[in-house]
């Protein structure tokens, strides 16, 4: 089934040609595109040789509900917390409206990366429901912070006038995410896959990884 032929312009632009439709084989979209109400991104970072004395490396990952970072978006910081003032270590979720901070949420651990070769995995999501955007970190696993996300610590909600997440673009995530300090201490930072959920409950998955950083 061709997404473009069925009028789903958003999904073609979002996911490109390598699209996997899950549980949609019997669905006909007609001439209208589906309404996306939730997006989830699966991430993986492999640490090389961290330096706990300088809180290195420091990593920032972004997710936006729109096709830019000029409006509301979330910033997830690992091994640093920059709001309201810099604190080494830990995890912090921030909401921004363009360049203006709206709020921040901290995980209750200020541990600093110290274990060589550690692999950290997490999911960052944005959901639209009844005039509100919810940004959340879920399903996190690490040696430094243990399990994180999903407990409500790294979750923030803001009012919105959006009626869909159809302007979401994974390129915005990739272009605005990365290692902002000591990139030589990170082996890799990869956006592993993206899932988009429609208002009628269908899920579309793109499982072609995007390498945001790889140590040469």
C-alpha positions in Angstrom: 0.0 0.0 0.0 1.5 3.3 -1.0 1.3 6.1 1.6 1.6 8.8 -0.9 -1.0 7.3 -3.2 -3.4 7.2 -0.2 -2.9 10.9 0.6 -0.7 10.4 3.7 1.7 13.2 2.8 2.8 13.6 6.4 3.9 10.0 6.8 5.8 10.1 3.5 7.7 13.2 4.6 8.2 12.0 8.1 9.4 8.4 7.5 10.6 8.4 4.0 10.5 5.3 1.8 11.5 2.8 4.5 8.1 2.7 6.1 6.7 -0.2 8.1 2.9 -0.1 8.6 1.9 -2.0 11.7 -1.7 -3.4 11.8 -2.7 -1.2 8.9 -3.0 -3.7 6.1 -6.8 -3.5 5.9 -7.0 0.3 6.5 -7.8 2.7 3.6 -6.9 6.3 4.3 -9.0 7.7 1.5 -8.0 11.3 0.6 -7.3 12.5 4.2 -4.1 12.0 6.1 -4.1 10.4 9.6 -3.9 12.6 12.6 -0.8 12.0 14.6 -1.3 12.4 18.4 1.8 10.7 19.9 5.4 10.3 18.8 8.1 8.2 20.5 11.8 8.2 19.8 14.1 5.3 21.0 17.6 6.4 21.8 20.9 4.7 22.6 24.2 6.2 23.7 27.4 4.2 24.3 29.9 6.0 26.5 33.6 5.7 25.9 35.9 6.9 28.7 33.9 9.4 30.9 35.7 11.8 33.2 33.6 12.2 36.5 35.9 15.1 37.6 34.7 17.3 34.8 31.2 15.8 34.3 32.2 14.7 30.9 30.6 13.9 28.5 27.5 16.1 28.5 24.7 15.3 26.1 21.5 17.1 24.9 18.6 15.6 22.9 15.7 17.6 21.6 12.2 16.6 20.6 9.7 19.1 19.1 6.0 18.9 18.4 6.4 21.1 15.4 8.8 21.3 12.4 11.2 23.6 14.2 12.5 24.7 17.6 11.1 28.2 17.4 8.0 27.2 19.4 7.4 24.6 22.2 10.0 21.8 22.4 11.7 19.7 25.0 15.4 19.3 25.8 16.7 16.2 27.6 20.1 16.7 29.3 22.2 13.7 30.4 25.1 14.1 32.8 24.3 17.8 33.3 21.5 20.0 34.5 21.7 23.6 33.1 18.5 25.1 34.6 18.2 27.3 36.6 22.0 27.1 36.9 24.5 24.5 35.9 24.8 21.4 38.0 27.1 18.5 37.0 25.7 15.0 36.6 22.1 13.8 36.7 19.3 14.0 34.2 17.0 17.0 33.4 14.0 17.5 31.1 13.4 21.1 30.1 10.5 22.7 28.1 11.3 25.7 26.0 9.3 28.1 23.8 11.8 29.1 21.3 14.7 30.5 23.4 12.5 31.1 26.5 12.6 28.4 29.2 9.1 27.3 30.5 9.9 24.7 33.1 12.3 21.9 34.1 12.0 18.5 35.7 14.9 16.6 37.4 15.5 12.9 38.1 16.3 12.4 41.8 19.9 11.3 41.2 22.9 13.6 40.7 25.2 10.7 39.8 28.0 11.5 37.3 29.0 9.2 34.4 32.0 7.3 35.5 31.8 3.8 34.0 33.7 3.2 30.8 31.8 1.5 28.0 28.4 2.1 29.6 25.3 1.8 27.3 22.3 4.1 28.1 18.9 3.6 26.5 15.7 5.7 26.8 12.6 6.7 24.9 11.5 10.4 24.6 8.0 11.1 23.7 5.5 13.9 22.9 1.7 13.4 23.2 -1.2 15.7 22.3 -4.4 15.3 24.2 -7.3 17.7 24.9 -5.3 20.9 24.3 -2.2 19.8 26.2 1.2 18.6 25.1 3.0 16.1 27.3 6.7 15.6 27.0 8.2 12.6 28.8 11.2 10.4 29.1 10.4 6.7 29.5 11.9 3.3 29.7 15.4 4.6 30.5 18.2 2.1 31.6 21.7 2.8 32.7 24.4 1.7 35.1 24.8 5.2 36.4 21.2 6.2 37.1 19.6 2.8 37.0 16.1 2.7 35.6 14.8 6.2 34.8 11.7 7.7 33.1 8.1 6.7 33.4 7.9 7.6 37.1 6.8 11.2 36.5 10.1 12.9 37.4 11.0 13.5 33.8 7.5 14.6 32.6 6.2 18.1 31.7 2.8 19.3 30.4 2.0 22.6 28.6 -1.1 24.0 27.1 -1.2 24.1 23.3 -3.4 25.2 20.3 -2.1 22.4 18.2 -4.6 19.9 16.8 -2.1 17.3 15.6 1.6 16.4 15.6 1.7 16.1 11.9 4.4 18.7 11.6 6.8 16.6 13.7 10.1 15.9 11.9 12.8 13.5 13.1 15.3 15.7 11.2 14.6 18.5 13.8 15.5 16.0 16.6 18.7 14.9 14.9 19.8 18.3 13.8 19.4 19.8 17.3 20.8 16.9 19.4 24.3 15.9 20.2 27.3 15.9 22.5 27.8 19.5 23.7 30.9 18.8 25.8 33.6 16.1 25.4 32.3 14.4 22.3 35.5 12.3 22.2 34.2 10.5 25.3 31.1 9.2 23.6 31.4 6.2 21.2 28.0 6.7 19.7 24.7 8.5 20.0 21.9 7.0 17.9 18.2 7.7 17.3 17.3 4.0 16.8 13.7 4.3 15.7 10.6 6.5 15.6 7.0 5.5 16.2 4.0 7.7 15.3 0.5 6.9 16.7 -2.7 8.1 15.1 -5.9 9.4 16.7 -7.6 6.1 15.7 -4.9 3.9 17.4 -2.8 2.8 14.5 1.0 2.9 14.8 3.6 3.6 12.1 7.2 2.7 12.8 10.4 3.9 11.2 13.3 1.6 12.3 16.1 3.0 10.2 18.6 4.4 12.7 20.0 7.9 12.5 23.5 8.3 13.8 23.8 11.6 15.5 27.3 11.0 16.7 29.9 8.3 16.1 33.5 8.4 17.3 35.9 8.0 14.4 
